[in-house]
Amino acid sequence: MKICEVLHKDAVIADLKARNKKGILEELVAPVAEIAGVQQEDLVKVLLEREHLGSTGIGGGIVAFVACQDRAYAGSVWGYSDSTEAL
């Protein structure tokens, strides 16, 4: 698998605007949900449920959100973002 197969240019956000966890998730999943053909609200819900199990923060400002929202969707879609401010 090549990263260009799963990381679409439309799912790269150069500077996040949101400053809270829910807002960040909403901003991150908007392009991913559109590319994957899933509902943004459903994907945010799944990611928030995953966060309740424990933080997905890796450290050094890196967070890895992973969710399987629809078992019928067999592909992978990745999103990437950066922020000029610490969150």
Contacts in CASP RR format, 6 or more apart in sequence:
PFRMAT RR
TARGET T0000
AUTHOR 0000-0000-0000
METHOD contacts of the structure
MODEL  1
MKICEVLHKDAVIADLKARNKKGILEELVAPVAEIAGVQQEDLVKVLLER
EHLGSTGIGGGIVAFVACQDRAYAGSVWGYSDSTEAL
1 76 0 8 1.000
3 78 0 8 1.000
6 75 0 8 1.000
6 76 0 8 1.000
6 77 0 8 1.000
6 78 0 8 1.000
7 78 0 8 1.000
7 79 0 8 1.000
7 80 0 8 1.000
8 31 0 8 1.000
8 35 0 8 1.000
8 77 0 8 1.000
8 78 0 8 1.000
8 79 0 8 1.000
10 31 0 8 1.000
10 34 0 8 1.000
10 35 0 8 1.000
11 31 0 8 1.000
11 32 0 8 1.000
11 35 0 8 1.000
11 77 0 8 1.000
11 78 0 8 1.000
11 79 0 8 1.000
11 80 0 8 1.000
12 79 0 8 1.000
12 80 0 8 1.000
12 81 0 8 1.000
13 27 0 8 1.000
13 28 0 8 1.000
13 31 0 8 1.000
13 79 0 8 1.000
13 80 0 8 1.000
13 81 0 8 1.000
13 82 0 8 1.000
14 81 0 8 1.000
14 82 0 8 1.000
15 81 0 8 1.000
15 82 0 8 1.000
15 83 0 8 1.000
15 84 0 8 1.000
16 24 0 8 1.000
16 27 0 8 1.000
16 28 0 8 1.000
16 81 0 8 1.000
16 82 0 8 1.000
16 83 0 8 1.000
16 87 0 8 1.000
17 27 0 8 1.000
18 24 0 8 1.000
18 26 0 8 1.000
18 27 0 8 1.000
19 85 0 8 1.000
19 87 0 8 1.000
21 48 0 8 1.000
21 51 0 8 1.000
22 44 0 8 1.000
22 48 0 8 1.000
24 87 0 8 1.000
25 44 0 8 1.000
25 47 0 8 1.000
25 48 0 8 1.000
25 65 0 8 1.000
26 40 0 8 1.000
26 44 0 8 1.000
27 81 0 8 1.000
28 65 0 8 1.000
28 79 0 8 1.000
28 81 0 8 1.000
29 40 0 8 1.000
29 43 0 8 1.000
29 44 0 8 1.000
29 47 0 8 1.000
30 40 0 8 1.000
31 79 0 8 1.000
32 43 0 8 1.000
32 77 0 8 1.000
32 78 0 8 1.000
32 79 0 8 1.000
33 39 0 8 1.000
33 40 0 8 1.000
33 42 0 8 1.000
33 43 0 8 1.000
34 40 0 8 1.000
35 77 0 8 1.000
36 43 0 8 1.000
36 70 0 8 1.000
36 73 0 8 1.000
36 75 0 8 1.000
36 77 0 8 1.000
37 73 0 8 1.000
38 69 0 8 1.000
38 70 0 8 1.000
38 73 0 8 1.000
42 69 0 8 1.000
43 67 0 8 1.000
43 69 0 8 1.000
46 67 0 8 1.000
46 68 0 8 1.000
46 69 0 8 1.000
47 65 0 8 1.000
47 67 0 8 1.000
50 56 0 8 1.000
50 65 0 8 1.000
50 66 0 8 1.000
50 67 0 8 1.000
56 63 0 8 1.000
56 64 0 8 1.000
56 65 0 8 1.000
56 66 0 8 1.000
57 63 0 8 1.000
57 64 0 8 1.000
58 64 0 8 1.000
61 86 0 8 1.000
61 87 0 8 1.000
END
